[in-house]
Structure formats: structure tokens, C-alpha cells
Amino acid sequence: MFNSLRGVITHKGDNLIFLETGGVEWEIQTTAGSLERLPAVGKEGRVYVFLHHREDSMKLYGFAQAEERALFFELIKVEGVGPKLAQKILSSISSADFAAAVEREDLGSLESLPGLGRKTAQKIVFHLKGRLPRAAGEAGGLSEDLVNALVGMGFDKKVSREAVARAIKESGDTGGDADGREQAIFKRALAHASQEGRKS
């Protein structure tokens, strides 16, 4: 089975992309986060894929990062969570924040996601707590630490969460040492939070 596809992105739609590779144009379902992270139309990109095969249909799901695909895999193992719901969940919250909510057993945050009721949220926590991909869990811990640091500096918690989420998304996988990356993300988050503070 293939792991990823590399080609030219020919279309971006509502959680959907077309990717042309080797003369074949693939229709790939994706998440809002991956849609933003993937290159613009006309540019070459790499998509980590998963083929969902049923008797009556086949759908190809793709992700900009292998970590998000790993989280997608874990989600669809939970009873009551199919690929469509997993896609909807990951389009509504970052992988890091989702992992953090699961580890905290934050049912309120999970229930607020589209398509998730209390029973399904409880199943997700029961089955996934302590089992999520390490990178997502670490990012979730980093996210919470930075949010708390901003709140400690006097910023509103909602503004802090949005600023940190934006900074992490902008940073991408920049490599380098962990401390340096954390400092760079915090500087971005602080700038975003300060900007929002000036608006309000």
C-alpha cells in the first residue's frame, strides 16, 4: 500500500484537493488544517494518504503531515467514529489541541466539536488517552504551557489559545532544537496576543 503521493496540486476546495501525479489526477479528502499547510494550486506537494475501501465506494484521504494521519488512524479505530467524522473533527481543532483535550479528559471541549456527542466523546477519551501519537501529545503539552505563560502575563485565555494555535501553525516543522523552536513559537504567540490586545 502507498504511503504518500507527490505531485502538483491542481485544485483546492472545501476540505478537498486534486493532486496530479504521473498523468493521474487524484481526488483527495483532507482537513482544514492540511488544506492550509499544503502548497498553493500549481505548486508541487507531498500528501500522506489513506485509502478507505468499502464494498460500494472508495475514498482517498490525505494529510500534509504524517502526525495528523496517525491521529486520523487512531480516531477511526474508536467505535462510532468513521473517516467522515474523523475528518470533521480534525478540521475543527488542531491535532495538538485535540490530543491535549483527550489527555486532560476535557469532555466539554470534545463535545463542542461538530458531530460529537457526550457518549462518543467519552469513548474517544477511554480508547485514546495515553495512546495518541507522541508528536501530537508533545505539541499539545507545548500548546498548554505557552497558553498558561501568556495568561500569566495578563492576556485573556481565549486570546492566548488563538495566538498559540496560530503561532504553532505558522512555525510548521522548522527542525532545530526543541528549546529554540519553543522560544520562536512563544515570540510569535506573544506578538499575536499583543496585536489582539491592542484591537480590543
C-alpha positions, -999 to 999 in steps of 0.1 A, spaced: 0 0 0 13 35 -8 24 59 20 23 92 2 17 109 -31 39 137 -45 26 158 -74 12 191 -85 -19 204 -67 -44 213 -93 -74 223 -72 -83 232 -36 -119 230 -25 -139 225 7 -117 200 26 -108 186 -8 -78 187 -31 -69 174 -66 -33 162 -70 -18 153 -104 10 127 -104 22 106 -132 -6 117 -155 -33 107 -130 -53 133 -111 -63 121 -76 -93 134 -57 -83 135 -20 -104 143 10 -85 164 36 -88 185 67 -90 223 70 -55 224 87 -39 203 59 -56 224 33 -39 255 47 -5 238 51 -3 223 16 12 244 -11 -9 266 -34 -26 254 -66 0 249 -93 28 240 -68 42 206 -60 34 190 -27 35 157 -8 4 142 7 3 114 32 -26 92 22 -51 66 35 -74 46 12 -108 39 28 -123 10 9 -159 -3 12 -179 -26 -10 -198 3 -25 -171 30 -25 -135 41 -22 -122 74 -9 -87 87 -6 -79 108 25 -48 128 26 -28 149 51 0 175 50 17 158 80 22 122 89 14 130 125 -22 142 116 -27 110 96 -16 89 126 -41 107 147 -68 101 120 -59 63 122 -64 63 159 -97 81 157 -113 58 132 -105 28 155 -130 42 180 -165 28 178 -188 53 162 -161 73 146 -158 68 108 -135 86 83 -160 113 77 -164 122 113 -127 119 119 -121 144 91 -147 167 105 -131 166 140 -96 173 127 -109 201 106 -124 218 137 -94 215 161 -56 212 157 -41 178 163 -21 193 193 -52 208 210 -72 176 203 -45 154 219 -43 178 249 -81 177 254 -81 139 253 -52 137 278 -70 162 302 -103 142 297 -118 175 287 -152 163 276 -166 198 273 -141 208 246 -146 175 228 -184 177 229 -182 212 213 -167 197 181 -191 192 152 -207 157 152 -195 147 186 -220 139 214 -211 131 250 -211 93 245 -188 94 216 -165 119 234 -163 95 263 -154 67 240 -127 87 225 -112 96 258 -115 60 270 -98 45 240 -73 72 231 -60 86 264 -23 77 266 -23 62 231 -21 92 208 9 97 186 38 111 206 44 141 185 8 152 188 8 148 226 41 167 229 27 195 208 -4 195 230 17 199 261 37 227 245 5 244 235 -9 244 270 24 256 285 26 285 262 -11 294 268 -5 294 305 26 316 301 6 342 282 -23 341 307 3 346 334 14 378 316 -22 391 318 -36 381 284 -71 367 280 -72 329 279 -92 328 246 -68 353 230 -39 333 243 -52 300 229 -58 315 195 -24 332 195 -6 300 204 -25 279 178 -17 305 151 20 306 161 23 268 160 6 266 127 29 292 112 60 276 126 54 242 109 82 217 111 112 240 112 136 215 127 164 226 150 165 220 188 132 219 208 141 248 230 148 271 201 116 261 184 96 267 216 111 302 220 104 310 184 67 299 188 64 318 220 77 350 204 51 346 176 23 339 200 33 369 221 32 392 191 -2 378 180 -17 382 215 -3 417 218 -18 427 185 -52 413 196 -49 432 229 -44 464 210 -75 458 189 -98 452 219 
